[in-house]
């Protein structure tokens, strides 16, 4: 099982590591370029100083006119050297004192000197940085000397000047910079890992407290008490859990009530069935009495079978195991079929049944569930309407498909009873004493309508007419 704490911490660690490595690399490259540019700028100034004292004399002699007692950096043990080639690069015309004392000559640079400074790294005795450029030799005589004759090639003499400076200080700076960048790239992810791990652990503390409180709940009637110190992200979870507990408590209470009502409804016919069978056993010599007891027992068994079938049908709907099918249905034909089915009972009770339906209405629905809805609604209207009253059954088309409506008189009902109409085994008044009425019909209608996603509305008019409407 994955842990939010470890997963988030590792993902953050990897992300910060990559980001830190990228930023440190970019920072190192930028800083390295700045350091090298500054070093080259100083080297260029050094080169310009040397070039300014590169002098040629009337006899063609050339040398760098520097007082090396002052510019000691070019002497032995110094950090700078220079070497001068002729314009064609074939002859070395001057060297710094260090090179002369060591009788050492530098190799000609990788490319000829041009008019622009050429910087490059030079590996001599030490790692060094060099600049190479062709420059004009400065005249070592005063120009206003009419008697002085100087050859033309001497006057226009050019040389190739190489100035080299040890880059020890630059390498030390680059090394220090590189070490700091590596240290930051290594320490930053480690510190991030530690901080994120501790922070998430602290952030998950309310979740652990919530788990403890949920574990302490022992019954669906209890409620999860919210802590004022919980963050706002936990509060919706607590509210959702409370809503779940409320729905669970409602469902459990409904199941307990259903079980209690079912046991109550079965207890009476079972007792009567036991009495009928006892009478039958004792009346074996009295055929008429025996036949009456058997008939009564048979009626009771059918009644209990209807009750059990209704309970099973309701349980199937409530469990959600009933998956509606979708197919074209002639709703008018189904309406007529159910209307004719209740005519006998309506006639027996002296009811007038008024019906209204289109000549043909084709809808898309589940025929079995729709038949259950029509059968129970029509039966409920006819069985509970007052004697010799009028029952109205209506089927009509609407924008969504169809609407089915029953209207019957209900003088005993009140508006407060409407919420209980669809509760299993709920009956009112004399209906409770009628053995063939179990109060499951409207509960089955409600569950079947829910399976088909139909709207179910009930209303009671001022003149005590109950209207139940099912529609798409």
C-alpha positions, 0 to 999 in steps of 0.5 A: 500500500502506497504511503502519501507521506513517502510518495510525496516526499520522494517525488518532491526529493526527485523534483528538487534534486533535478531542479537544484542540479539544473539551477546549480549547473546554470549558475556555475556556467554563468559565474564561470563565464563572468570569472573568465571574462574578468580574467581575460579583461585584466590579461588584455590590459596587461597585453596593451601595456606590453604592446605600448613599450614594444619599440623598434630602433633606427637600426632595426633592433627591437625589444620590449622596453620595460624596467624589469626591476619594477615589473618583477612579475616577468622575472624568474618566479613571476606569474607572467611571461611574454614572447615576441615573433617577427611579423612572419612568425619565423623568428623570435625577436624578444622574450621575457627575462624568465624565458631567457634565463631558462633558455626556454621557447614557447611554441607558436600559438595554434593560429597566426596572430590577427588584428583582433586579440586571440585568447586561449589556454596554454599548458606550459610549466603551469596552466595559463591563459594567453593572448596573442595579437599582431601589433605595430612596433613603437618607434624608439626615436623622435620623429622630428630628426631630419638627419636621421635616416630610417629604412621603410621596413623598419618604420612599418615593422610589425610583430606578433606578441604573446602575453601569458599569465598563470591562471592559478587564481582563476582555477582556484576561483573556479574550483571554489565555485564548482565545489559550492555548486556541488555542495548546494546541489547535494545538500538542498535535496537532502534538506528538502527531503527532511523538511517535506517529510516532517511537514507532511507528517505534521500535516497528516496529524489531523487525519490520524486524529480523524481515523482514531475518532472514526474507529471509536464510533460503535453505532450508526447513531453516533456522530463524528464531532469536528475538531476546531483545530482541524484544517479546512481540508479535513472538515468536508471529510468529517461532514461526508462521514457524518452524512454517510453515518446518517444514511447508514443509520436511516437504512438500518432503522428501515431494515429493523422496522421492515423486519419487525413489521414483516414478523408482525404481519406473518405472526397473525396468519401463522397463528391462524394457520396453526389453529386451522390445522389443529381444528382439521386434526381434531375434526377428522370425523366431521367432513364439513368442519374439516373441509372448512378448516382446510380451505381456511388454511389454504387461503392463509397460505396463499395470503402469506405467499403473496406477502413473501413474494411482495417482500422479496420483490421490494428487497430486490429493488432496494438492493439494486440488483434489479437492472432495468432493460430498455426497449420500445413498449406500447404503454397504451396497451399495457395501461389497458391490460392493467385497467381491465385487471382491476375492473372486477375488484372495482365493480365489487366495491361499486367504484366508477373507474374513469380512464384517459389514455392516448390511442397509442403511446410508444415509450422506451422503458423496462416493461416488467418494472412499468407493469409492476408500477401500474399494477400496484398503483391501480390496485392501491387506488381501487382497494383504498378508495371509499365504496361507490366512489370514483377512481381516475386513471390517466396515461399521457405523453409528455416531453420526456416520455410519459406520465401516469396518474391515479386519483382516488378519494382518501377521506382518512388521510391527512397531509402529514400521512403523505410522507408515510405512504411509501413506507413498507407496511404502513397502513392507516385506520381500518386498512391495518385490520384488513388481512389482504392489505400489507402496505407494500404496494406503494413502497414497491412503486417507489423502488421500481420508479427509482430503478427507472429514474422516474419522478414520483409525486403525491398530493392530497387536495382539500376535498381529500382526493389523493393524486399519485403521479409517476412521470419521466 
